Amino acid sequence: MTPRLALHRFGSLAVRTPLALPGQRIGIMGGSFNPPHEGHLAISETALRRLALDRLWWVVSPGNPLKSKEGLPPLAERLAACRALVTDPRVEVTGFEAALGSPYTAATLAFLKSRFPRVRFVWVMGADNLASFDRWQDWRRIAALMPIAVIDRPQWRLTALASPAAHALARYRISECAAASLSGRQAPAWTYLGTRLSDLSSTQIRGHARA
């Protein structure tokens, strides 16, 4: 299903999201969260503080289109794990993406912009995602829909900033010093934020669990 069809089909109140009020600054952080870990918390802390967000939504995906779903725990299980980990009341865990019928970020962001036109959203992703962003479906549309904050990850800075997407969007990049203004800027706009780095990754944790 294309992002446009997903938005047409699910643009009603049947899709249940967290509360969002006009004028709020809300970060959207998507992923499989398989499992959620301290690295996700570090990224969240940085996003909330540096972007001056009111809320940050962890949008737990039914599955990453670029990754195999083999061994992926059920959505309900991953939602529960996220809620058990999160302690900051500003971070809200949601699985609404499953109701959209499309696994693609472009559909998710288009839906949010349509439902909440007066909310100031920012898409939040790790540097590892920027490195492969040009492989995402409709990645240029994603950049045009919502400002993007890229949070540093261990050993990913050089690769991410040398990536095809970073080069293509270079003229829209703003300084870290202006990050607090990102939510009020017209997309495309993005920034790269340094942060307290955690070596943890979901892939490593799954590997240790199987060992």
C-alpha positions as CSV (number, residue, x, y, z in Angstrom):
1,M,0.0,0.0,0.0
2,T,1.4,3.4,-0.9
3,P,1.7,6.2,1.6
4,R,-1.1,8.1,-0.2
5,L,-3.5,5.2,-0.1
6,A,-2.8,4.6,3.6
7,L,-3.5,8.2,4.4
8,H,-6.7,8.1,2.3
9,R,-8.0,5.0,4.0
10,F,-7.0,5.8,7.6
11,G,-7.3,9.5,7.8
12,S,-10.2,9.2,10.3
13,L,-10.4,9.2,14.1
14,A,-10.3,5.3,14.0
15,V,-6.5,5.5,14.3
16,R,-5.8,6.2,18.0
17,T,-2.8,8.3,18.7
18,P,-1.5,10.0,21.9
19,L,-3.0,13.4,22.7
20,A,-1.5,16.3,20.7
21,L,-2.5,19.9,21.2
22,P,-2.1,22.8,18.8
23,G,1.2,24.6,19.2
24,Q,2.9,21.6,21.0
25,R,6.4,20.6,19.9
26,I,6.3,16.8,19.6
27,G,9.2,14.6,18.5
28,I,8.4,11.4,16.6
29,M,10.9,8.5,17.0
30,G,10.0,5.4,15.1
31,G,11.6,1.9,15.2
32,S,11.1,-1.7,15.9
33,F,12.4,-1.3,19.5
34,N,13.5,-4.9,19.5
35,P,14.3,-4.6,22.3
36,P,14.2,-1.0,23.7
37,H,17.4,-0.1,25.6
38,E,19.4,2.6,27.3
39,G,20.5,4.0,23.9
40,H,16.9,4.8,23.1
41,L,16.6,6.6,26.4
42,A,19.8,8.6,25.7
43,I,18.5,9.7,22.3
44,S,15.2,10.7,23.8
45,E,16.8,12.7,26.6
46,T,18.9,14.6,24.0
47,A,15.9,15.2,21.7
48,L,13.7,16.5,24.5
49,R,16.3,18.9,25.9
50,R,18.1,20.1,22.8
51,L,14.9,20.5,20.6
52,A,12.8,22.0,23.5
53,L,10.1,19.4,22.9
54,D,6.9,19.1,24.9
55,R,6.5,15.4,24.1
56,L,8.4,12.6,22.4
57,W,6.4,9.7,20.9
58,W,8.1,6.3,20.6
59,V,6.2,5.0,17.5
60,V,6.8,1.2,17.7
61,S,6.6,-0.2,14.2
62,P,4.9,-3.5,13.2
63,G,8.2,-4.1,11.4
64,N,11.0,-2.4,9.5
65,P,10.5,-2.8,5.7
66,L,14.3,-2.9,5.3
67,K,14.7,-5.8,7.8
68,S,13.6,-9.3,8.1
69,K,10.6,-9.9,10.4
70,E,11.9,-13.4,11.3
71,G,12.0,-13.6,15.1
72,L,10.4,-10.2,15.6
73,P,8.3,-10.3,18.8
74,P,4.7,-9.3,18.6
75,L,3.9,-5.6,18.7
76,A,2.1,-5.9,22.0
77,E,5.2,-7.4,23.6
78,R,7.5,-4.7,22.3
79,L,5.1,-2.0,23.4
80,A,5.0,-3.5,26.9
81,A,8.8,-3.6,27.0
82,C,9.0,0.1,26.0
83,R,6.5,1.2,28.6
84,A,8.4,-0.8,31.3
85,L,11.7,1.0,30.4
86,V,10.4,4.6,30.0
87,T,10.2,6.7,33.2
88,D,10.0,10.2,31.7
89,P,6.3,11.2,31.5
90,R,7.1,13.3,28.4
91,V,7.9,10.1,26.5
92,E,4.7,8.4,25.2
93,V,4.8,4.9,23.7
94,T,2.4,4.2,20.9
95,G,1.7,1.5,18.3
96,F,-0.8,3.4,16.2
97,E,1.3,2.8,13.0
98,A,-0.1,-0.7,12.8
99,A,-3.5,0.7,12.0
100,L,-2.3,2.7,9.0
101,G,-1.8,-0.4,6.9
102,S,1.5,0.8,5.6
103,P,5.0,0.2,7.2
104,Y,6.5,3.3,5.5
105,T,7.6,6.4,7.5
106,A,6.3,8.7,4.7
107,A,2.7,7.4,5.3
108,T,3.1,7.8,9.1
109,L,4.3,11.4,8.9
110,A,1.7,12.4,6.2
111,F,-1.0,11.0,8.5
112,L,0.2,13.0,11.5
113,K,0.5,16.2,9.5
114,S,-3.0,15.7,8.2
115,R,-4.6,14.9,11.6
116,F,-2.6,17.6,13.6
117,P,-1.9,20.5,11.2
118,R,-1.2,22.9,14.1
119,V,1.3,20.6,16.0
120,R,5.0,21.3,15.5
121,F,6.4,17.8,14.8
122,V,10.0,16.8,14.4
123,W,11.2,13.4,13.1
124,V,13.9,12.1,15.4
125,M,16.3,9.4,14.2
126,G,19.8,8.0,15.0
127,A,22.8,8.7,12.8
128,D,22.8,5.1,11.6
129,N,19.4,5.8,10.0
130,L,20.8,8.9,8.2
131,A,23.5,6.7,6.7
132,S,20.9,4.6,4.9
133,F,18.2,7.2,4.6
134,D,18.5,7.3,0.8
135,R,17.2,3.7,0.7
136,W,14.0,4.5,2.5
137,Q,10.8,4.7,0.4
138,D,9.9,8.3,-0.4
139,W,12.8,9.6,1.7
140,R,12.8,13.0,-0.1
141,R,9.1,13.3,0.8
142,I,9.9,12.5,4.4
143,A,12.4,15.4,4.5
144,A,9.8,17.7,2.9
145,L,7.0,16.7,5.4
146,M,8.7,17.3,8.7
147,P,12.0,18.8,10.2
148,I,14.5,16.1,11.1
149,A,16.8,15.8,14.1
150,V,19.6,13.3,13.6
151,I,21.1,12.2,16.9
152,D,24.7,10.9,17.1
153,R,25.4,7.2,17.5
154,P,28.8,5.6,18.3
155,Q,31.0,5.3,15.2
156,W,28.3,6.6,12.9
157,R,29.0,10.4,12.6
158,L,31.4,10.3,9.6
159,T,29.4,7.7,7.7
160,A,26.1,9.5,8.3
161,L,27.4,12.9,7.3
162,A,29.1,11.5,4.2
163,S,25.9,9.7,3.1
164,P,24.0,10.4,-0.1
165,A,21.0,11.8,1.9
166,A,23.2,14.1,3.9
167,H,24.8,15.5,0.8
168,A,21.4,15.9,-1.0
169,L,20.0,17.8,2.0
170,A,23.2,19.7,3.0
171,R,21.7,23.2,2.2
172,Y,18.9,22.6,4.6
173,R,21.1,21.7,7.6
174,I,21.0,24.1,10.5
175,S,23.5,24.5,13.3
176,E,23.3,22.6,16.5
177,C,23.1,25.9,18.3
178,A,19.8,26.6,16.5
179,A,18.3,23.1,17.3
180,A,15.7,24.5,19.7
181,S,14.1,26.4,16.7
182,L,13.9,23.3,14.5
183,S,10.2,22.5,15.3
184,G,9.2,25.9,14.1
185,R,11.0,25.8,10.8
186,Q,9.6,24.9,7.4
187,A,10.6,21.5,6.1
188,P,13.0,20.5,4.7
189,A,15.2,21.4,7.7
190,W,17.5,19.2,9.7
191,T,20.2,19.2,12.3
192,Y,22.8,16.8,13.6
193,L,23.1,16.6,17.4
194,G,25.9,15.3,19.5
195,T,24.9,13.4,22.7
196,R,26.0,11.1,25.5
197,L,26.9,8.0,23.5
198,S,25.7,4.5,24.4
199,D,27.4,1.5,22.8
200,L,24.2,-0.5,23.2
201,S,22.2,-1.5,20.2
202,S,19.1,-3.7,19.8
203,T,21.1,-6.0,17.5
204,Q,23.8,-6.6,20.1
205,I,21.3,-7.2,22.9
206,R,19.5,-9.8,20.7
207,G,22.9,-11.5,20.0
208,H,23.8,-11.7,23.7
209,A,20.4,-13.1,24.5
210,R,20.9,-15.9,21.9
211,A,24.4,-16.7,23.1
